[in-house]
């Protein structure tokens, strides 16, 4: 059974969960999924395996929490850019640039593990669907400003295409020109 997430400012337990997630993320990014082992994470946090399992009972549970935390940060950043100043086209380009930069570094590795596991495990398939759906929904308001008469279904379809371009840009070897071209393609997708 999944434990309820603690309220913000819940004290020592909340701090400990954040500490575990920080160490777990660093290990996943640096050493990869095969070395993402609870015993190693527990040692690096300075606790026993049993104590770690009080917070996260399994590797999958910890990884789900890690992906949710990563997505939460990205979602907040995208929302801030989307609500910021400037024309909608400019904000969409800023969102794309930001995500490509973040995902080209550590964040992309976290999502890559989730995407791989989604091919084989129902828990991660559901998480993948949940996160991408929320991401599409986060893009729709900016896309609506660009195309005010488009249906919601059309805007979600555009958000999916935009996400595909961002995801695809990450498996390339992007230079500045490539990233600029990808961002321009994203803006064209929104406008067409």
C-alpha positions, 0 to 999 in steps of 0.5 A: 500500500502506498503511503500518503505523501506528507504535507509541505513542512511536515518535519523530519520525515519530509526532510528525510524523504527529500534527502533520499530523493536527492541522493537517489536522483544523483545515483540514477543520473550518474550510475544508471538504472542497473546500479540504482540499488536501495542498499547503496542509496541507504548507505549514502544517506546514512541509514539502514536498508530497513529505515529506507524501506520505511520511506520507500518500500521498493526500488520501483516505489522510490523511482516513481517518487523520483520521477514525480518530483522531477516532473513537479519541478519541470511542471512548475518551471513550465507554468512560470514561463507560460504565465510570464511576459511576452507574446505566446509565441515567445513564451512557447519558444522559451518553454521549448528551449528550457525543456531541451536544456533541462532534459539534455542534462540530468532530467532527461536521464530520469525520464529516459528510465521511466520511458524504458520501464513504461515499455515493460511495467504497467506501473511505469506505463501509467506514470508515463501516461499521467505525466505526459497528459499533465504536460500536454494540459500545461501547454494547452493554454499557451497554444490556445493563445496562439490558436484561439479558435482551435478545438481542445482536441486539436490543441492537445494533438499539437502539444503531443507533436511539440513534445515529440519534437522535444523528446526527439531533440534529446536523442540527437546530438544537438548543437545551437543551430539544431536546438534553434531549428527544433524550437522554430519547428515547435513554434510552427507546429503551434501556428499551423 
